[in-house]
Amino acid sequence: MLPDLDLFGIALAHNNYMRNTGDRKHTGWERRSELTTDLGFAPASYAENLAFCECYLLEAVLEQERVVESIVNGWLDSKGHKENIEIETHSRSGLACSIAPCGADNRVLIYVTQIFADR
């Protein structure tokens, strides 16, 4: 699977939407799927995984590996998310991570969107 800047841009835009609205769902996935087709990806090849992690800012910086491991393990423990990762026809992926303040005590919310498609 190869990284793709177009898919990264779509993933980042969805992170921004979730951060700005508080809507932490797959809202608008149909439009993102259409956009990938408009960008030359195979129709019906679109899939996405979302994840969220609330932690202290210092933890996010100093323990990046543990935070990432927690997110990936969450996806691998979920049948649907794992299937998205393992679909062999997904030749491209875009992964975006965004961090936003979350209440007091220097806590942050990490938004992660990974989009899969085939070109």
N, C-alpha and C positions, 0 to 999 in steps of 0.2 A: 504494500500500500504506500502510495506516494503522498507527500504533503501538497496541498493545493491552496494558493493564495485566494482564489475566488471563494472557495468554501470557508477559508479562514474569515474572510470579510463578512460572509453571511452569518457565521457563528458569532463573531464579535458583535454584529448588529443585534442579534437576538439576546446576547448577554446585556447589552445596553438597554434594550426594551425591558427585560426582566428587572434590571436594577432600577430603572426609572419608574416603572409601574408597580413593582412589587408582585407581579404576576409570574410565579415560578412554575409555569406549565409549558406545554408544547404549543401554546396558542400561536396560531399563524403558520403552522407547519405546512399547510397546503400551499400558501404563497411562497414559502421558502423552497418547496419542492418544484413549483412552477418556475421559480427563478433559476434553479439549477438547470432545468431543461432549456430555458432561454439562453443560458450560458454555454450550451453545447454538451451537457451531461446527458446520459441515456435516460429516457423517460422511465419513470417508476423505479429508478435505482436509488432514490433518496431515502436516507434514514438518519436519525439523530439521537444522541444521548445527551441528557442534561444531568448535572450534579451540582450540589450546593454544600458548602462546608462553612460552619461558623466557628471562628477561633480567635485567639488574641493575635494582634498584628505581629508581635514579636515571634509568636509560634509559626505564623505563616511564612515569615522570613527565615527563621533559623531552622525550622523543621519541614522544609519544603518537601523533602523526599517522603516523609511520613504522611503529609497531607495528600500528596499525589497518590501514594499507595492506597490510602483510605478510599479515595474516589474511584480508582481503577478496580479495587477489590469489590466495592459496592456494585459497579457495573458487571463484573464477572459473576457475582452472586445473584444477579437478576437475569432470568432466562431471556427476556426480550432484549435487554441491553447487551448481553453476551452474544446473542444471535447477530445483532447489528455489527459487532466487532468482527465476528467470524465469517460473515458472508463473503465468499471468495470473489464475487463479482464486484465488490467495492474496491476499486483500484485507486481511489483518491480519498483524502480526508483533510478536513480543516478543523483545528482545535483551537478554541479561544478561552482564555481565562481572564476574568475581571474581578477586581476587589473593590468593595464599597464599605464605608463605615457602617457599623451595626450597633447602635446603642452606646452605652458608656463603657468605661474600663478598657479603652483601646481595642475593642472587639471589631472584627471585620467579617463580612460575608463574602465568600469566594464563589463566583459563578463560573461554571465550566459548561461549554457546549462543544460537542464534537459532531461534525456532520460528515456523512459518508455518501459517496456517489461513484458512478462509473463514467469515464469519458471515453 
